[in-house]
Structures are given as structure tokens and as C-alpha cells.
Amino acid sequence: MVSFIAYELGFGIKRLVVVYLISSIFAVLPVWFFLKFIAFGASAMIFALFAFESPELRSFKINLGIVYLIIAVVMFFQIKEKYSFAGHLCGFVFGLGLYCGFKIFDKRKQKILRRC
Amino acid sequence: MKKVPTGIPGFDNLVFGGFPRGRNILLSGPCGSGKTIFGIQYLYNGVVQNREPGLYVTLEETKEKIYEDMFSLGFDLSRLEKSGMFCTIGGPIARVKYFMDKVNAGVKHIVKEIEEVVRKNNIKRVVVDSLNLLTILAKSDEERRKVMAMLCNSLSSFGCTSILISETEEGSMKLSRYGMEEFVVDGVVVLYLVRQGSRFIPGIAVRKMRGSDHDKEIRVYKIGHGGIVVYPNETMFGEV
């Protein structure tokens, strides 16, 4: 599903691989730091990718409130499994953070005509 | 349907009151036919007569050069810009390309930037000068089509009534450079320069206007101080 959304949004494979690899490292760091547990699960990275794509779902006229509510419900049911819950949450937050980072980077590209 | 008067003397008679609001109009013609003047006059009148903020996107000349040229025709664009109702973005295509390469940007970023300026300044009238140069920045025909559709959609979604300028080849009967622009837009206005002996007679015709009736003849126009004046009762050629 994540790949399908990425394809429809035209993100490009390079950007997705970058997000996947960076989040695979940085999303597990808080888990290790706070819970002293190291986990390398693909699911945290998938959460990161989904978080990275989610703000752009607005272009499909999808209500972001509903999207985040579904994710919150999914996470709520994982709350007992504290390591996977923490990993997924970190992945999701990190994905949103990366989205903001890329947005700031993209802003530079949208100031061409005004610089001329 | 609500109309947006261009304020160009005589032209609004050809489109029965003005362009349909929120639509994209292609303005094509050969070099020297007055496309830029038409575009600027449309924006200038929008601010002065209708209090509608305007945006001029240039990919041909520097802002200073355009302001200087238009000042000689009686359009004080600097004063208009200071009022906050008018802005110009862009510059010569080589400069635009230089900055694009510097930050590895694509033509879709240019469209996004136009969209951002429109949104921030609550722009209601836009002129893109020219569509040929904008689409030159695209790497393929597919991207060209996508960019045109993207530009038209986003301008319409903001409620802008826009003029997209396209330069046609001298003596050509084509309405646009690539032959696809006229299908993306809602209206087409063509400027002609017809050679008669040793001089060129300028003519203007409305070829297409979705959602509105329009004049079907080629009418004569003149360019002088104060810009373009269209003579809605004078046809270019008599009855055959």
C-alpha cells in the first residue's frame, strides 16, 4: 500500500529508499535509548514511510484527520507490546519529521522566479 | 456566467463583456504583434478599474526592461507594484534555467512557485509570458502536457482568470507552437499581422471561448500610447 501511494504521488524510488534507510537507523535510536532495546523491524520503517507520504494524501481529497485517527487506533491496540509500539511510534514521528525536512529543502526549489 | 472585463478598448465587445471568470485564455500571435502589451494592459486595467490583484510571470525579459517599455506606453507598473496589487516574477529564460540547475529544480517547481505567489497575494489575474518558454523547460512532450494541465488547473482552482501567451511562427496558421496548448485552455485569442503591400496590418480574432458567445470576425487593432485599441466594427477583410 505504501508503495502504491508513493507511486500515485510520484515520489520517486530514490526518495523512498532514502527515507527507508534513514528511518531504519534513526527511528530505532530512541527505543534503544529509552527502553534499552534494539529492534530492527521493517514495520517501523513502513510506518515512517507512511507518515512521510500522509500529508500529501490531501491531494487525493482524503481527510487527514481520519487517516491519523486510523493510525492512532492501530497503535492503540499495540500498546501492550511496548517495544513494537515504541518502534512504530518513533518510525511514524520520524517519518513526519523527514517530510518537514524535505519540504523545507523543496521550498528552495520554489524560489526560482522570485530570485531572477 | 460572471465575466472579467479586460478593459482593452473595443476588445470586450468581441467577447461580450469580458473573459469568463476563472478560465485560462491562450493568446497567440507572431513576434511584434503586441502579445505582451495585451497581457500587461489586461493586468493594469484589472488593478486600476476593477481592483483585482494581478501577477505577471515573465520568462523573456528583465522586470526593469518591461517596466521601462510599458512606461513609454503610459503604464506605470512601478507605481502599481508599490500599491501591492501587482507583482512581476521571473526573468530571462537563461537566468531562470541557471537557478533551476543550481537547485536541481524541475518545471513543476516553477508551476508550484506561481501557485504559491497567487495564493499568498490573493491574485485574480495572471499572465504567463510565455507558455512556449515555460514548456521548453520540460524534458519531454509528456511532461510538457502535464505541466500545462497542472498550470491551468491550479490557476483555475484559485479563481484566476489567466492569459497564457504563446508565440506562433511567422505566417503560420497554427494557433500555438506545439499544437496542443489550444486544447488545454478554455479560450483562444489570436493576433495576426497580415502583410499588405509594404506594411503589416494587425488583426485580432477570438477563435474559441468555452461557456460564452463571441465575435467570429478578424477585427483590426492598433498599438499606440495607451496600449491596444481594438476596432470592433472594422473587419480585416471585406465580404468575399
Interface residues (C-beta under 8 A of the other chain):
Chain A: D106 R108 K109 Q110 K111 I112 L113 R114 R115 C116
Chain B: V57 I89 G90 G91 P92 R95 V96 F99 M100 V103 N104 A105 G106 H109 I110 K112 E113 I114 E116 V117
